[in-house]
Amino acid sequence: MASILQANSGVLADQPSLDQLESAAALIYKSMPPTPQYRWPLLEARVGTTLWVKHENHTPTGAFKVRGGLVYLEELCRTGERPRGVVSATRGNHGQSVGFAARRYGIPAALVVPHGNSVEKNAAMRALGVEVIEEGHDFQAAAEIADTIAIERGWHRFPSFHPLLVRGVGTYALELFRAVPDLDTVYVPVGMGSGLCGVIAARDALGLRTGVVAVVSERAPAFALSYDQGRVVSHEVTTRVADGMACRTPDEAALTIARHGAERVVQVSDDEVESAMRALFSDTHNTAEGGGAAALAALLKEKDEMHERKVAVVLSGGNVDSDLFAAILKSAE
């Protein structure tokens, strides 16, 4: 297992097996219950199809990433590599995952966030006992600073994409597919790609044929460009609302898995994401952050093609600053 812990950026040769996903789920359920998947009649009327929403906004940190942090840090400690501290870069949800897991194991944690990061996500990380360091103009710049801090302090560099993170977050897809095994298509938002890869892994482990659609922001298009060109392509990020998807350079391993397991990538605009945020609140009274609403935005964009099919969208997180959310709700369609 040490080799898995060392493989921070290499190509993920083997996806998590069903046994590994089930073991990860058993570990995660010591800290949180499975999240629900619901059909919402108003939302189904809006999209014109059978629609399941996977509510990862219902985790203890309000986002799916907490699953990966628990699995990664448990493996790190169990194999005798307990670190003096952990450091990573984040826009907020990954950082809460790191903080939640680090607190469980009594390990100090520091997270580097770019300048202008979500005030409320920063506060949530600090409430978990995390040291929040605001440096860099975007996520990639923050990641480079986290690399330096890890060396200076002799702390473990907690990755943003890793096989163990995929194994952890793949448990939400295991729950979804076991509850609704006959889905035609599932839409999954993409930042660094652990959620997308976890969905692909769970689908394959269960031997299902569900189509997986990756969703990215038009204003953070690097993953879509890389998917189309078959190589890692960087692109500047300008999204005003989808901060969880605001990645300038994709992870090569995540890209490889996506090109083998996702049938296409859909790009959505900030306006489409904001419209989906309003729809989710109006039709379900659930709060979605930009990345959390992106999957629904993509389905609404393709609703004619999806008519009368059985579809799921992943509401990956609900951690949006209240002032921003209020402004979006008030804005005109």
C-alpha positions in Angstrom: 0.0 0.0 0.0 3.0 2.3 0.5 3.3 2.5 -3.3 -0.2 3.9 -3.5 0.7 6.6 -1.0 3.7 7.5 -3.0 1.8 7.8 -6.3 0.6 11.4 -5.9 0.7 12.3 -9.6 1.3 9.2 -11.6 -1.2 7.5 -13.9 -3.7 5.4 -11.8 -3.1 2.0 -13.3 -5.8 0.2 -11.4 -9.1 1.6 -10.4 -10.5 0.8 -6.9 -12.1 -2.6 -6.8 -15.5 -3.2 -5.4 -14.0 -4.6 -2.2 -11.8 -1.5 -1.8 -14.8 0.8 -2.3 -16.8 -1.2 0.3 -13.9 -1.1 2.8 -13.6 2.7 2.2 -17.4 3.1 2.8 -17.2 1.2 6.1 -14.4 3.5 7.3 -16.3 6.6 6.2 -19.5 5.5 7.9 -17.8 5.7 11.2 -17.8 9.5 10.7 -20.9 10.1 8.6 -23.9 8.3 7.2 -24.5 7.7 3.5 -25.9 10.7 1.7 -29.4 10.5 0.1 -30.4 10.5 -3.5 -33.8 12.0 -4.1 -36.2 12.7 -7.0 -37.7 16.1 -6.8 -41.0 16.5 -8.8 -40.5 20.2 -9.5 -37.0 19.6 -10.8 -38.1 16.7 -12.9 -40.8 18.9 -14.5 -38.2 21.5 -15.2 -35.8 19.0 -17.0 -38.4 16.7 -18.5 -36.9 13.5 -17.4 -36.6 11.1 -14.5 -33.9 12.8 -12.3 -32.1 11.7 -9.2 -30.0 14.2 -7.3 -27.1 12.8 -5.3 -26.9 15.1 -2.2 -23.2 15.4 -1.4 -24.1 18.8 0.1 -25.4 16.7 3.1 -22.0 15.6 4.3 -20.5 17.0 7.6 -18.5 19.5 5.6 -21.1 20.2 3.0 -19.2 18.6 0.1 -18.2 15.2 -1.2 -14.5 15.6 -0.6 -14.6 14.7 3.1 -14.8 11.1 2.0 -11.4 11.1 0.3 -9.7 12.9 3.2 -10.8 10.3 5.7 -9.6 7.4 3.5 -6.3 8.9 2.6 -5.3 9.9 6.1 -6.4 6.6 7.7 -4.2 4.8 5.2 -1.3 7.2 5.9 -1.5 6.6 9.6 -2.3 2.9 9.5 0.8 2.1 7.4 3.1 3.7 10.0 3.7 6.9 8.2 1.9 9.2 10.6 3.1 12.7 9.7 4.1 15.6 12.0 1.6 17.7 10.0 -0.1 17.9 6.7 -0.3 20.8 4.2 -2.3 21.1 1.0 -3.8 23.7 -1.4 -7.5 24.2 -1.8 -10.4 26.5 -2.7 -12.2 25.2 0.3 -13.9 21.8 0.1 -10.7 19.8 -0.2 -9.4 21.9 2.7 -12.3 21.1 4.9 -11.8 17.4 4.0 -8.2 17.6 5.1 -9.1 19.5 8.3 -11.9 17.1 9.2 -9.7 14.1 8.8 -6.6 15.7 10.5 -8.7 16.6 13.5 -9.9 13.1 13.8 -6.3 11.8 13.9 -4.9 14.7 16.0 -2.6 15.9 13.3 -1.9 19.7 12.6 -3.0 20.9 9.2 -2.3 23.9 7.1 -4.1 24.9 3.9 -3.0 27.4 1.3 -5.8 29.2 -0.4 -5.5 31.9 -3.2 -6.2 35.5 -2.4 -9.9 36.3 -2.7 -11.0 32.8 -1.7 -14.4 32.2 -0.2 -14.7 33.9 3.2 -17.1 31.3 4.6 -15.0 28.4 3.3 -12.0 29.9 5.0 -13.9 30.3 8.2 -15.1 26.7 8.0 -11.6 25.4 7.7 -10.4 27.5 10.6 -13.3 26.1 12.7 -11.8 22.7 12.1 -8.5 23.8 13.6 -6.8 24.4 10.2 -4.2 27.1 9.7 -5.4 29.0 6.6 -2.6 30.7 4.5 -3.8 33.1 1.8 -1.2 33.2 -0.9 -1.1 33.1 -4.7 -3.4 34.4 -7.4 -5.1 31.0 -8.2 -5.2 27.4 -7.1 -2.1 26.3 -9.0 -0.1 29.2 -7.5 -1.4 28.1 -4.0 -0.4 24.6 -4.8 3.2 25.6 -5.5 3.3 27.5 -2.2 2.0 24.4 -0.4 4.9 22.4 -1.9 7.4 24.8 -0.5 5.7 24.9 3.0 5.7 21.1 3.1 9.5 21.0 2.5 10.2 23.8 5.0 8.2 22.3 7.8 8.9 18.6 7.0 5.1 18.0 6.8 3.3 15.6 4.5 2.1 17.2 1.3 -1.5 16.1 1.1 -2.4 15.8 -2.6 -5.4 17.1 -4.4 -5.7 14.0 -6.6 -4.6 10.6 -5.5 -5.9 6.9 -5.9 -6.9 6.9 -2.2 -8.9 10.1 -2.7 -10.6 8.5 -5.6 -11.4 5.4 -3.5 -12.9 7.6 -0.8 -15.1 9.8 -2.9 -16.1 6.8 -5.1 -18.2 5.7 -2.2 -20.9 8.2 -3.0 -21.2 6.8 -6.5 -21.4 3.3 -5.0 -24.4 4.5 -2.9 -26.0 6.1 -5.9 -25.6 3.2 -8.3 -26.8 0.6 -5.7 -29.9 2.7 -5.1 -30.5 3.4 -8.8 -28.7 0.8 -10.8 -30.5 1.5 -14.1 -29.4 5.0 -14.7 -28.8 6.0 -18.3 -26.5 8.9 -17.6 -24.9 10.7 -14.6 -23.5 14.2 -14.8 -20.4 14.9 -12.6 -18.7 18.3 -11.9 -14.9 18.3 -12.4 -12.3 20.3 -10.5 -9.1 18.2 -10.1 -11.1 15.1 -11.0 -11.4 12.8 -8.0 -15.2 12.8 -8.1 -15.4 12.0 -11.8 -12.8 9.2 -11.4 -14.7 7.8 -8.4 -17.9 7.7 -10.3 -16.2 5.9 -13.2 -14.6 3.4 -10.8 -17.9 2.6 -9.0 -19.7 2.1 -12.2 -17.1 -0.2 -13.6 -16.8 -2.1 -10.3 -20.5 -2.8 -10.4 -20.4 -3.8 -14.1 -22.9 -1.1 -15.1 -23.3 0.7 -18.4 -24.3 4.1 -17.2 -22.9 6.9 -19.3 -20.7 9.4 -17.3 -20.6 13.0 -18.4 -17.9 15.3 -17.1 -18.9 19.0 -16.5 -16.5 21.9 -16.4 -16.8 25.7 -16.4 -16.4 27.5 -19.7 -14.3 29.9 -17.7 -12.1 27.1 -16.4 -11.8 25.0 -19.6 -8.4 23.3 -19.1 -9.9 19.9 -18.4 -12.2 20.1 -21.4 -9.4 21.2 -23.7 -7.1 18.5 -22.3 -9.8 15.8 -22.8 -10.3 16.9 -26.4 -6.6 17.1 -27.3 -5.5 14.0 -25.3 -2.8 15.8 -23.4 -2.5 18.1 -20.4 -3.4 21.7 -21.5 -3.3 24.6 -19.1 -5.7 27.6 -19.3 -6.3 30.6 -17.2 -9.3 30.6 -14.9 -11.8 33.5 -14.9 -15.0 32.0 -13.4 -16.8 34.2 -11.0 -18.9 31.6 -9.3 -17.6 28.0 -9.9 -14.6 28.2 -7.6 -14.5 24.5 -6.9 -13.9 23.9 -10.6 -11.3 26.6 -11.0 -8.3 24.6 -12.0 -5.7 25.9 -14.4 -3.9 22.6 -15.1 -5.5 19.2 -15.0 -4.0 16.1 -13.2 -2.6 13.7 -15.8 -3.9 10.6 -14.1 -7.4 12.0 -13.8 -7.3 13.0 -17.5 -6.3 9.5 -18.5 -9.1 7.9 -16.5 -11.7 10.4 -17.9 -10.6 9.8 -21.5 -11.2 6.1 -20.9 -14.4 6.3 -18.8 -16.3 9.5 -19.5 -18.3 9.7 -22.7 -18.0 13.5 -23.1 -17.2 16.8 -21.4 -19.8 19.5 -21.3 -18.8 23.1 -20.6 -21.3 25.4 -18.8 -21.2 29.2 -18.4 -21.4 31.1 -15.2 -24.8 32.3 -16.1 -26.0 28.7 -16.7 -24.5 27.7 -13.3 -26.2 30.6 -11.5 -29.5 29.6 -13.2 -29.0 26.0 -11.9 -28.3 27.3 -8.4 -31.6 29.2 -8.5 -33.4 26.1 -9.8 -32.1 23.9 -7.1 -33.1 26.3 -4.4 -36.5 26.9 -5.9 -37.4 23.3 -6.7 -35.7 21.5 -3.8 -34.8 24.2 -1.2 -31.2 23.0 -1.3 -28.3 25.3 -1.4 -25.7 24.6 -4.1 -22.3 26.3 -4.6 -21.3 26.9 -8.2 -19.5 23.6 -8.7 -22.4 21.8 -7.0 -24.9 23.2 -9.4 -22.8 22.6 -12.5 -24.1 19.1 -13.2 -27.7 20.3 -13.3 -26.6 23.3 -15.5 -25.2 20.7 -18.0 -28.3 18.6 -17.9 -30.5 21.7 -18.5 -28.3 22.5 -21.5 -28.8 19.0 -22.9 -32.4 18.4 -21.6 -33.8 17.8 -25.1 -31.3 15.0 -25.7 -32.0 13.5 -22.2 -35.8 13.6 -22.6 -37.5 10.6 -20.9 -34.2 9.1 -19.9 -33.2 8.2 -16.3 -30.5 10.7 -15.3 -28.6 11.6 -12.1 -26.8 14.8 -11.2 -24.2 15.1 -8.5 -24.9 18.1 -6.2 -21.3 17.9 -5.0 -21.3 20.8 -2.5 -23.4 23.6 -0.9 -20.6 25.8 0.4 -21.4 29.1 -1.1 -20.9 32.5 0.6 -24.2 33.8 1.8 -23.8 37.3 0.2 -23.0 35.7 -3.2 -25.9 33.3 -2.9 -28.3 36.0 -2.0 -27.2 38.1 -5.0 -27.6 35.1 -7.3 -31.1 34.4 -6.0 -32.1 38.0 -6.5 -30.7 38.3 -10.0 -32.9 38.1 -13.1 -33.2 34.9 -15.1 
